[in-house]
Amino acid sequence: MRKLEAFSIRSTKIIGFGDSVYKEFVKSMEDAHVELEDNQILVIASKVVAMEQRAAVRLDEVEPSEWAKELAVESKLDPRVIQLVINESGGEIFGSVPRAILARTIYGVSANAGIDLSNAPSGYALLLPRDPDAYAQRFHKQLRDDFGVFVPVIIADSRTIPLRRGTTGVAIGLAGIDPVIDERGQSDLYGYQMQITTRAVADNVATVANLLMGETNERTPFAIVKGIQFKEDMKATLSSTLMPPDQCIYFAPFMELRKKLGL
């Protein structure tokens, strides 16, 4: 029998611009009477990391381009937000629906390039953290130095799945854990050899944390997951989870269709 344990940790305050997430985690952990253990996995919400890094933009300082204004009509979004999406994606935008623009960033394809107005100070748009892998590495090392435990760290954001309602979790930065289990070459119950199956361990852990953290006013930017089978890897980065566009079951046919249509 396998058992999975997970719990969230509520922060003692709202984390503001420049506040240390590490100090707040330690304080919140002590306040909740939680002790870290080896091989627990700590998941941190990307928004609080962005707040510490001041990865945000004042909307009144953004000058939207003509393209952004055109997309604003289609998507019913603030053209200043759309300009930020264009900036963050390098202009790799594939279309829109009301309130969301599909864009490609270094983290893959996502809605609005991960830019969010929720849980951000009034008048600001919150971007995704800068170099979350490096941030997770520093956090992981500090936990090991201060508490003497090996606790992998995952920076998590929310995502949507094609043709499904609702958000799940996704890892955008990590440290100490191989994010993918490769099961190719192994046999199933009937002896069939697996050809393409890999398991997204880090993304699945981020999804568990997403259930505990919430998306609105819960003020729970930390979650700890225990009981996951994972491989320690101090060199692993988010890039381990990414694949070439022409190998993606969603993206490759989509891009081929766009090519045929001359888009």
C-alpha positions as semicolon CSV with decimal commas, in nm:
position;residue;x (nm);y (nm);z (nm)
1;M;0,000;0,000;0,000
2;R;0,125;0,347;-0,087
3;K;0,026;0,653;0,114
4;L;0,045;1,017;0,015
5;E;0,036;1,294;0,273
6;A;0,001;1,662;0,195
7;F;-0,076;1,976;0,392
8;S;-0,063;2,349;0,335
9;I;0,100;2,615;0,551
10;R;-0,072;2,950;0,583
11;S;0,156;3,252;0,582
12;T;0,150;3,476;0,887
13;K;0,102;3,781;0,665
14;I;0,045;3,887;0,306
15;I;0,385;3,877;0,137
16;G;0,461;4,213;-0,019
17;F;0,714;4,350;-0,265
18;G;1,067;4,268;-0,153
19;D;0,964;4,052;0,144
20;S;1,175;3,740;0,201
21;V;0,970;3,431;0,118
22;Y;1,225;3,214;0,299
23;K;1,193;3,409;0,625
24;E;0,815;3,404;0,597
25;F;0,815;3,028;0,532
26;V;1,028;2,961;0,841
27;K;0,809;3,188;1,053
28;S;0,489;3,033;0,918
29;M;0,626;2,682;0,969
30;E;0,713;2,759;1,332
31;D;0,374;2,923;1,386
32;A;0,204;2,605;1,255
33;H;0,433;2,383;1,467
34;V;0,560;2,200;1,161
35;E;0,899;2,028;1,147
36;L;1,066;1,951;0,815
37;E;1,165;1,593;0,736
38;D;1,393;1,439;0,476
39;N;1,225;1,367;0,142
40;Q;0,926;1,587;0,201
41;I;0,871;1,812;-0,101
42;L;0,807;2,181;-0,049
43;V;0,590;2,359;-0,305
44;I;0,589;2,739;-0,318
45;A;0,333;2,948;-0,506
46;S;0,494;3,141;-0,790
47;K;0,310;3,461;-0,699
48;V;0,491;3,512;-0,369
49;V;0,827;3,453;-0,539
50;A;0,733;3,718;-0,795
51;M;0,639;3,952;-0,512
52;E;0,976;3,905;-0,344
53;Q;1,152;3,968;-0,676
54;R;0,929;4,265;-0,755
55;A;0,847;4,092;-1,086
56;A;0,558;4,326;-1,151
57;V;0,476;4,618;-1,375
58;R;0,267;4,928;-1,309
59;L;-0,005;4,929;-1,572
60;D;-0,005;5,307;-1,602
61;E;0,355;5,282;-1,725
62;V;0,269;5,048;-2,014
63;E;0,211;5,192;-2,361
64;P;0,014;4,940;-2,570
65;S;0,107;4,887;-2,934
66;E;-0,145;4,884;-3,216
67;W;-0,130;4,505;-3,217
68;A;-0,210;4,499;-2,845
69;K;-0,508;4,726;-2,905
70;E;-0,636;4,496;-3,181
71;L;-0,602;4,190;-2,959
72;A;-0,780;4,376;-2,679
73;V;-1,094;4,397;-2,891
74;E;-1,087;4,022;-2,958
75;S;-1,000;3,911;-2,606
76;K;-1,180;4,181;-2,404
77;L;-0,863;4,235;-2,202
78;D;-0,686;4,555;-2,103
79;P;-0,452;4,641;-2,395
80;R;-0,179;4,720;-2,143
81;V;-0,197;4,364;-2,010
82;I;-0,185;4,233;-2,365
83;Q;0,127;4,439;-2,431
84;L;0,291;4,268;-2,136
85;V;0,185;3,930;-2,278
86;I;0,348;4,026;-2,609
87;N;0,665;4,131;-2,424
88;E;0,686;3,817;-2,210
89;S;0,619;3,581;-2,503
90;G;0,838;3,757;-2,754
91;G;0,530;3,794;-2,971
92;E;0,456;3,420;-2,995
93;I;0,079;3,454;-2,971
94;F;-0,156;3,202;-3,131
95;G;-0,504;3,338;-3,067
96;S;-0,752;3,426;-2,797
97;V;-1,087;3,366;-2,632
98;P;-1,266;3,615;-2,405
99;R;-1,036;3,701;-2,114
100;A;-0,741;3,489;-2,226
101;I;-0,464;3,495;-2,488
102;L;-0,273;3,181;-2,583
103;A;0,099;3,257;-2,579
104;R;0,425;3,067;-2,571
105;T;0,697;3,142;-2,316
106;I;1,005;2,960;-2,190
107;Y;0,769;2,755;-1,971
108;G;0,558;2,630;-2,261
109;V;0,219;2,743;-2,389
110;S;-0,006;2,918;-2,140
111;A;-0,287;3,167;-2,094
112;N;-0,172;3,529;-2,087
113;A;0,194;3,423;-2,058
114;G;0,133;3,365;-1,687
115;I;0,060;3,735;-1,624
116;D;-0,197;3,791;-1,354
117;L;-0,390;4,078;-1,199
118;S;-0,525;3,865;-0,913
119;N;-0,336;3,866;-0,583
120;A;-0,136;4,164;-0,708
121;P;-0,142;4,514;-0,559
122;S;-0,391;4,749;-0,721
123;G;-0,262;4,897;-1,046
124;Y;0,002;4,628;-1,097
125;A;0,028;4,323;-1,321
126;L;0,223;4,036;-1,169
127;L;0,466;3,853;-1,397
128;L;0,605;3,505;-1,351
129;P;0,918;3,483;-1,135
130;R;1,256;3,552;-1,287
131;D;1,475;3,235;-1,308
132;P;1,265;3,017;-1,074
133;D;1,511;2,726;-1,105
134;A;1,789;2,934;-0,949
135;Y;1,548;3,059;-0,684
136;A;1,446;2,702;-0,595
137;Q;1,811;2,598;-0,578
138;R;1,892;2,873;-0,328
139;F;1,584;2,793;-0,121
140;H;1,667;2,422;-0,118
141;K;2,027;2,489;-0,010
142;Q;1,920;2,725;0,267
143;L;1,678;2,465;0,406
144;R;1,956;2,208;0,406
145;D;2,201;2,446;0,574
146;D;1,955;2,566;0,839
147;F;1,759;2,248;0,914
148;G;1,986;1,965;0,796
149;V;1,716;1,804;0,580
150;F;1,694;1,716;0,212
151;V;1,372;1,878;0,095
152;P;1,325;1,929;-0,281
153;V;1,164;2,260;-0,373
154;I;0,911;2,322;-0,651
155;I;0,791;2,665;-0,764
156;A;0,435;2,613;-0,885
157;D;0,194;2,805;-1,101
158;S;-0,153;2,718;-1,233
159;R;-0,233;2,597;-1,585
160;T;-0,523;2,483;-1,797
161;I;-0,555;2,159;-1,995
162;P;-0,687;2,166;-2,354
163;L;-1,067;2,121;-2,373
164;R;-1,102;2,090;-1,994
165;R;-1,244;2,345;-1,752
166;G;-1,049;2,455;-1,447
167;T;-0,686;2,493;-1,350
168;T;-0,434;2,243;-1,221
169;G;-0,076;2,290;-1,106
170;V;0,246;2,308;-1,304
171;A;0,609;2,334;-1,197
172;I;0,796;2,634;-1,336
173;G;1,110;2,591;-1,126
174;L;1,259;2,317;-0,912
175;A;1,557;2,191;-0,715
176;G;1,665;1,855;-0,581
177;I;1,418;1,640;-0,775
178;D;1,413;1,477;-1,118
179;P;1,085;1,620;-1,252
180;V;1,009;1,333;-1,492
181;I;1,005;0,954;-1,447
182;D;1,088;0,783;-1,776
183;E;0,900;0,453;-1,806
184;R;0,983;0,380;-2,167
185;G;1,106;0,023;-2,211
186;Q;0,919;-0,107;-1,906
187;S;0,640;-0,363;-1,941
188;D;0,278;-0,323;-1,841
189;L;0,060;-0,590;-1,677
190;Y;0,029;-0,780;-2,005
191;G;0,390;-0,758;-2,113
192;Y;0,346;-0,467;-2,355
193;Q;0,662;-0,256;-2,365
194;M;0,597;0,111;-2,299
195;Q;0,698;0,329;-2,594
196;I;0,641;0,692;-2,500
197;T;0,521;0,698;-2,138
198;T;0,686;0,940;-1,898
199;R;0,534;1,064;-1,573
200;A;0,543;1,432;-1,483
201;V;0,633;1,399;-1,115
202;A;0,697;1,767;-1,044
203;D;0,380;1,878;-1,224
204;N;0,174;1,618;-1,038
205;V;0,314;1,737;-0,704
206;A;0,234;2,095;-0,807
207;T;-0,125;1,986;-0,878
208;V;-0,160;1,830;-0,532
209;A;-0,033;2,156;-0,385
210;N;-0,273;2,354;-0,603
211;L;-0,566;2,177;-0,436
212;L;-0,440;2,290;-0,094
213;M;-0,323;2,641;-0,177
214;G;-0,627;2,765;-0,365
215;E;-0,641;3,056;-0,608
216;T;-0,812;3,340;-0,424
217;N;-0,777;3,475;-0,066
218;E;-0,657;3,160;0,116
219;R;-0,311;3,309;0,193
220;T;-0,153;2,963;0,176
221;P;0,153;2,996;-0,051
222;F;0,325;2,685;0,088
223;A;0,243;2,316;0,073
224;I;0,438;2,010;0,182
225;V;0,391;1,674;0,012
226;K;0,522;1,347;0,155
227;G;0,514;0,991;0,021
228;I;0,602;1,066;-0,341
229;Q;0,854;0,835;-0,504
230;F;1,112;1,055;-0,670
231;K;1,473;1,056;-0,778
232;E;1,708;1,306;-0,617
233;D;1,879;1,520;-0,878
234;M;2,069;1,836;-0,791
235;K;2,132;1,919;-1,156
236;A;1,773;1,888;-1,280
237;T;1,597;2,201;-1,403
238;L;1,263;2,284;-1,556
239;S;1,412;2,220;-1,901
240;S;1,395;1,846;-1,820
241;T;1,016;1,868;-1,851
242;L;1,004;2,053;-2,183
243;M;0,984;1,887;-2,525
244;P;1,039;2,008;-2,882
245;P;0,719;2,154;-3,033
246;D;0,712;1,893;-3,311
247;Q;0,687;1,613;-3,050
248;C;0,394;1,761;-2,856
249;I;0,058;1,594;-2,927
250;Y;-0,125;1,925;-2,879
251;F;0,119;2,173;-3,027
252;A;0,249;1,989;-3,337
253;P;-0,092;1,931;-3,507
254;F;-0,198;2,282;-3,409
255;M;0,108;2,438;-3,573
256;E;0,069;2,219;-3,881
257;L;-0,288;2,341;-3,920
258;R;-0,179;2,703;-3,886
259;K;0,083;2,641;-4,153
260;K;-0,175;2,492;-4,393
261;L;-0,404;2,790;-4,334
262;G;-0,118;3,031;-4,394
263;L;-0,146;3,184;-4,049
